[in-house]
Amino acid sequence: DPDSLKRLIDEAHAMGMSVLLDVVHSHAAKNVIDGINHFDGTPHQYFHEGPEGYHSLWDSRIFNYSHWEVLRFLLSNLRWWLDEYKFDGFRFDGVTSILYKHHGIGHCFVNGYGEYFGLSTDIDACVYLMLANDMIHTIRPGCISIAEDVSGMPTLCRPVHEGGFGFDYRLAMAAPDMWIKLLKEMTDDQWDMGYIVHTLTNRRYKEKVVCYAESHDQALVGDKTIAFWLMDKEMYDGMSLLTPANSIVDRGIAMHKVIRMITM
């Protein structure tokens, strides 16, 4: 219900909270009947033609950011959310996939700047991200934009007038991945604090990040939350005040607080 969403955003604003929208401009459904694929009867109005226009892992279509139709469609989409619903900013999904023609598949980005500024970088996509950030910050001063990027692309969070992409924050995706890896593969007495500190502080100079302990991706791939990794089935009946204290639950809650405190 659009009106309910508008009321929700208004209530959040009245309480002093900013509301961000998760936007997916990195790919689109390949559906023909209820999507924009083959919108004009061809496969290339909005997307690359041939294998270049398909994401092998997501089974979806890849935008051709050099097309005026794509730029108008995506930029007007952002403006509509700002004007119609009064969102305060966006979290851009799948930015790594946008930036590179290989979409980050099979790449670790540890071999120097050539991996960022080579022929595999999609220049048209980079220009789109710069246009998007310049537009939303011009229309709505103070607007917040967050990039979900795991590649570490330089200048991602530098202003457009400096030659950057214009994002305000990078989503620190390595942090939730690290915590789940530690919880799944070793006991907490085996944790390497040097590794934890490096992961939480490994970022571009002066780059602002949104760092969190667990990721929505865990729910998408059938993983468990941090609380379940720490306490598992004991949460079902060991957290009630009507039952005796449970050492697993007590220890799990304490560890959960420590993890969140270190991450924040």
N, C-alpha and C positions, 0 to 999 in steps of 0.2 A: 504494500500500500504506500504509494509515494507521499501522500499527505502525512501518514504516520511517521515516515522517515524524517520529513521536514520538521514535524513537531519534536521528535527526538533530538534532532540537531539543535533546534531552538532552546530546548530545555538544557542541553549540555552547555551551550553558550551562556545561558543565564547562570549556570553554576561555575562559569569561568574555565570550562574545559574546551580544548580544541578537538575537532573531529576530522580525522583523515580517512580518505578512501583508498582502498587497494585497487589500483588500475592495472589491467593486463593489456599492455600495448606491445608485447613481445611476440605474440602469436594469436591465432584465431581458429575457431573450430572449422573443420573441413566440411561441415554439413552444408548441403546445397539448399535443402528445402527451407530450413529455418535460420540460415546464416548468410554471410555476405560472399561466400565462395561461389563463383560463377554468377555473381549478381547481374552482370550484363551478358551472360551467356558464354563468357570466356574465363579461363583460369587465371588470367593475368591482369585483371583490372586493379585489384588491391594487392596481389601477391606475386612473388617471383614465379616464373613458369618453369616446369620441369622439376628435377630433383632438388634444385636450390630452393624451391618454394615449399618444401615439406620438412618438418622437424621430425627426425627419426625416432627420438625418445618420447616425444609428447603426442605423436600422431596428429599433428595439426599443421595449419598453413602458416607460412612466414611472410610478413609484410614486405613489400618492396618500397622502402622509404624514399626512393628517388621519384616516385609518382606523386604528382600534385594531388590526385584523388586521395591518396593515403595520408598526406600531410593535412589536408583539409578535414578529412574524417577524424583523425586522431586528435588534432588540435582543437577542433570544435567540440569534441567529446569532453576534453578537459574543461574548456570554458563553460560548457553547459552545466557540468557538475558544480562549478564555482558559482555561476549566476543563479541557477535554479534551486540548488539545495544548500548553498552557502557553506560548502565544505571548506576547511581551513588548509587543505593540502592533500598530497597524494603520496602513497608508497608505491613506487613503480616496480612491478613484478618482473622477474626474469631479465634484468638489465644485462647480465652477462651474455645471455642469448642474443640480445639486441645488438651488442657491440661488435660481435665477431661473426664472420661468415660460417665458421665451424661451430658457433653457438656454445663454445666452451667445452664441447664434448671431447673427452680424452686429453684435455690440456690441464696442466698443473700450474702454469704461469710462474715458473721458478728460474727461467733461463734468460732473464734480462729484458730490457725495454723493447727488443725486437719482437717479442710476443705481443706487445701492445700496439706498436706503431709499424706493423708490417702490412703485407698485402692481404692478410686474413682479416684485418679490421674493416668493418663495414662503414665507410666514410659517410654514406648517406644516412645511416642510422645514427651516427654520432651527431650529425647536423640536426636531425630530428630532435634528439634529446636536448640539444642546446636551444633550439627553437621553443620546445615545450617549456623548459625552465624559464627562459627569458619571458615568454608570454604570461605564464601564471604569476610570476613575480611582479610583472608590470601591471597586470590587471588587479592583482590582490597583493599589495605590499604586505610583507609579513607572512605570506603563504609559505608552507613547509613542504619540501620535497625530499623524499628518502629513496635511495637507490638500493635495490636488492642485487648486489654485485659481489661475486666471490673471486673475481680475477685480480682485484687490486688495481684497476685502471687508474693511472696517474691523472691528476687534475679533475677527477670526477666531481669533487666537492669544492672546486674553485669557481668563482663567478664567471659568467660568460664573457664579460668585458675584459677579463684577464686571459681569455682563451680556453677557459675551463668548460665543463659541461653544465655547471650551474646548480647542482644538487646541494642541499643544505647538510644532509647526512648520508652516510653509507650504513647499511644494515650489516652489523658485524656477525655474519653467518657462521664464522668459525667457532664462536663461543658455544652455542648450543650443541654443535657437532662434537666439540671436545668433551663437554660434560656427559653426553650420552655414551661416548666412546669409553670414558673412564669408568662410568657406572656399569657398563656391560662387560668390560674386559678385565677389570682388576678390582681388588678391594681398596678401600680408601687409604689404608696404611701404605699402599704401594704407589700412591699418587706422587708425581714429580712436580714439586712446586715451581721449579724453574720453567717447566713446560707450560704449566698453567699461566704463570705470569707472562711468559712470552706470547701465548695465544691471545690473552686479553689485552695486551698492549701493542700488538703487532699491527700497525696502521701507518698510513702516510702522515708525514710531518704536519702537525696542526689540523689534521682532518677530524671532523666531528663524526661520531658514530652513534648509532642506536644499538646498544649491547644488551642482550637478554639471555636468560639462562636456558630457556627451551624454546623450540621452534614449532610453528604450525606444521612444518614438513613431517614431524614425527607422527602426527595423526594421519597424514596422507599415505604413509608407507607402512602403516600397521604397527608402529613402534609404541612404546609406553612412555608415559610422563615420568619426570624425575621422581615425583612422589611414589609412583608405582614401582620404579626401580629400587627405591630405598625401602619401601614397606610392603609392597605387593599385597597379598591377600589379607595381611594383618590389618589393613585399613578398614575392611568391611565390618569387623566387630571389635577391633582393638582401640578405637578412638572414642568410644562412648564413656561418659562419666559414670555410667552405671556398672561398668566392669572394672576389674583390677587393672592397675597400671601395666602397660605393655612395653617392655624394654625396646622391642624392635620399633614400635611406633614413636616412642620418646626419642630414640636415637635418630630415626628417620627425619622427624620434624627438626631436630637440632641441625642435622646435616643439610637439610633443605634450606634452612635459614642461613647457614654458612655459605652455601653455594650462591644464593641470591645476593648476600652481602658482598662477597668477593667480586661477583660479576658486575654489580652496580657501582 
